Amino acid sequence: MFIFVFLIIVILLIVVIQLQSPTLKGKIGESIVNRAINKKLNKAQYHLIKDITIPVLDHTTQIDHVIVSRYGIFVIETKNMKGWIFGGERQKIWTQSLLGKKFKFQNSLHQNYKHIKALAHMLELTDDKFHSVIVFTGESTFKTQMPENVLDKGYIDYIKSKKEVIFSISEVYEFIEKIELLELERSRETNKNHIAYLKMHHKT
């Protein structure tokens, strides 16, 4: 009986530790956004490509969600965070305040801009054909005024609000095909190489 209880406790501890993992938190946040997109956006008009890694010169960049539509290409960065969030459009570093502690992280708009530049280069498009969207999931609260494309709710309505037709249907299919053709294979090796690059350049 003691061994059985001990094993249960060990399993619970492993689960708790895993739930605290930044990688797992990120995947949970991405899953929430993916479900909302699939449920609330018309698949005939908005094509979702999720969790992709694409080559950029001598490195790679990882993108949570790309939505290709006639209204432009939406590039979505997801943050699954708790606590208070402080930041501004032009600030290089944003801050999370949680349980009396402060944690710094890169301005998500700047991070997503790099994703857009990579996709723009790949698809041979200008930046104005893209829409940057930052989505905070989890129990977080903005404590500073955020730009209209940084959201904790209402991001589906924000996407739908973009009504100007930018691409033809044939162009949409062309972009989808090109992204799916050029994205790197989903594998442990791809993730390992991408994480190694981030550590080297951001000292994380």
C-alpha positions in Angstrom: 0.0 0.0 0.0 2.8 2.4 0.9 4.5 1.8 -2.5 1.3 2.5 -4.3 0.8 5.8 -2.5 4.4 6.7 -3.1 4.1 6.1 -6.8 0.9 8.2 -7.0 2.7 11.1 -5.2 5.7 10.8 -7.6 3.3 10.8 -10.6 1.5 13.9 -9.3 4.8 15.7 -8.7 5.9 14.9 -12.3 2.6 16.2 -13.6 2.9 19.5 -11.6 6.5 20.0 -12.8 5.5 19.4 -16.4 2.6 21.9 -16.1 5.2 24.5 -15.0 7.3 23.9 -18.1 7.4 27.0 -20.3 7.2 24.7 -23.4 4.1 23.0 -22.2 2.5 26.3 -21.1 3.2 27.6 -24.6 1.7 24.5 -26.3 -1.5 24.8 -24.1 -1.8 28.5 -25.1 -1.4 27.7 -28.7 -4.0 24.9 -28.5 -6.5 27.3 -27.0 -6.0 29.7 -29.9 -6.1 27.0 -32.5 -9.4 25.7 -31.2 -10.9 29.2 -31.3 -9.7 29.7 -34.9 -11.1 26.4 -36.1 -14.4 26.9 -34.4 -15.1 30.6 -35.1 -13.4 31.3 -38.5 -14.8 30.1 -41.8 -12.3 27.5 -43.1 -13.2 28.3 -46.6 -11.9 31.9 -46.1 -9.2 31.5 -43.5 -6.6 28.7 -43.8 -4.7 28.0 -40.6 -1.1 26.7 -40.7 0.0 26.1 -37.1 3.3 25.7 -35.3 5.7 26.0 -38.2 9.5 26.4 -38.3 10.9 28.1 -41.4 14.5 28.7 -42.5 15.9 32.3 -42.4 19.3 32.7 -43.9 21.6 31.0 -41.3 19.0 30.2 -38.7 15.3 29.4 -38.3 12.2 31.1 -36.9 9.2 29.4 -35.2 5.7 30.8 -35.7 2.7 29.8 -33.6 -0.1 30.4 -36.1 -0.3 31.7 -39.7 -3.7 32.3 -41.2 -3.7 32.8 -45.0 -6.8 34.7 -46.3 -7.9 37.0 -49.1 -7.7 39.8 -46.4 -4.0 39.3 -45.8 -1.8 36.9 -43.9 -2.3 36.9 -40.2 0.7 36.0 -38.1 -0.2 35.2 -34.5 2.1 35.0 -31.5 0.6 33.4 -28.4 1.6 34.1 -24.8 0.2 31.9 -22.1 1.0 34.0 -19.0 -0.5 34.9 -15.6 -0.3 38.0 -13.6 0.0 41.7 -14.6 1.6 42.6 -18.0 3.3 45.9 -18.5 4.6 47.1 -21.9 4.3 49.5 -24.7 4.5 49.3 -28.5 8.0 50.7 -28.7 9.5 49.3 -25.5 12.1 46.6 -26.2 11.3 44.7 -23.0 7.9 43.9 -21.5 7.4 42.9 -17.9 5.3 40.2 -16.2 4.5 40.8 -12.5 3.4 37.6 -10.7 3.2 36.9 -6.9 5.4 39.9 -6.1 8.1 38.9 -8.6 8.9 40.5 -12.0 10.0 38.7 -15.1 11.3 40.4 -18.2 10.5 39.1 -21.8 10.9 40.4 -25.3 8.4 42.8 -26.7 6.0 40.4 -28.4 5.3 42.8 -31.3 9.0 43.0 -32.0 9.2 39.2 -31.9 6.3 38.8 -34.3 7.8 41.4 -36.6 10.7 39.1 -37.2 8.3 36.3 -38.0 6.6 38.6 -40.6 9.9 39.6 -42.1 10.8 35.9 -42.6 7.5 35.1 -44.2 7.6 38.2 -46.4 11.0 37.2 -47.7 9.8 33.6 -48.3 6.7 34.6 -50.1 8.2 37.7 -51.8 5.7 40.0 -50.3 5.8 43.4 -48.6 5.1 43.8 -44.9 1.8 45.6 -45.5 0.3 42.4 -46.7 0.5 40.9 -43.2 -1.4 41.5 -40.0 0.5 41.0 -36.7 -1.7 39.7 -33.8 -0.5 39.1 -30.3 -2.8 36.9 -28.1 -2.4 36.5 -24.3 -4.1 33.4 -23.0 -4.2 32.5 -19.3 -5.1 34.7 -16.4 -3.2 37.8 -17.3 -4.2 41.5 -17.1 -2.8 44.4 -19.1 -1.7 47.1 -16.7 -0.6 49.5 -19.5 -2.4 50.6 -22.6 -1.7 48.1 -25.4 -2.0 48.5 -29.2 -5.2 47.3 -30.7 -3.5 44.1 -32.1 -2.3 43.0 -28.6 -5.3 41.2 -27.1 -6.4 38.8 -24.3 -9.8 38.4 -25.8 -11.7 39.4 -28.9 -8.9 38.4 -31.2 -11.3 36.5 -33.5 -13.3 39.7 -34.0 -10.1 41.6 -34.6 -9.2 39.2 -37.4 -12.7 39.4 -38.9 -12.5 43.2 -38.8 -9.9 43.2 -41.6 -12.2 43.4 -44.6 -10.0 44.8 -47.4 -9.4 42.2 -50.1 -5.7 42.0 -50.7 -5.2 38.7 -52.5 -7.0 36.7 -55.2 -8.1 33.1 -54.4 -5.4 31.7 -56.6 -2.8 33.8 -54.7 -4.1 32.4 -51.4 -3.6 28.8 -52.6 -0.2 29.7 -53.9 1.0 31.1 -50.6 -0.4 28.1 -48.7 1.4 25.7 -51.0 4.7 27.6 -50.7 4.6 27.8 -46.9 3.7 24.1 -46.5 6.5 23.2 -49.0 9.2 25.3 -47.4 8.5 24.8 -43.7 10.9 22.5 -42.0 9.8 19.0 -41.0 8.3 18.8 -37.5 10.9 16.8 -35.6 12.9 16.9 -32.4 16.0 17.8 -34.4 14.3 20.9 -35.9 13.1 22.0 -32.4 16.6 21.3 -30.9 18.4 23.4 -33.5 15.9 26.3 -33.2 16.2 26.3 -29.4 20.0 26.2 -29.7 19.9 29.3 -31.9 17.7 31.2 -29.5 20.0 30.4 -26.5 23.0 31.6 -28.4 21.5 34.8 -29.6 19.3 35.8 -26.6 21.4 34.2 -23.8 18.4 32.4 -22.3 
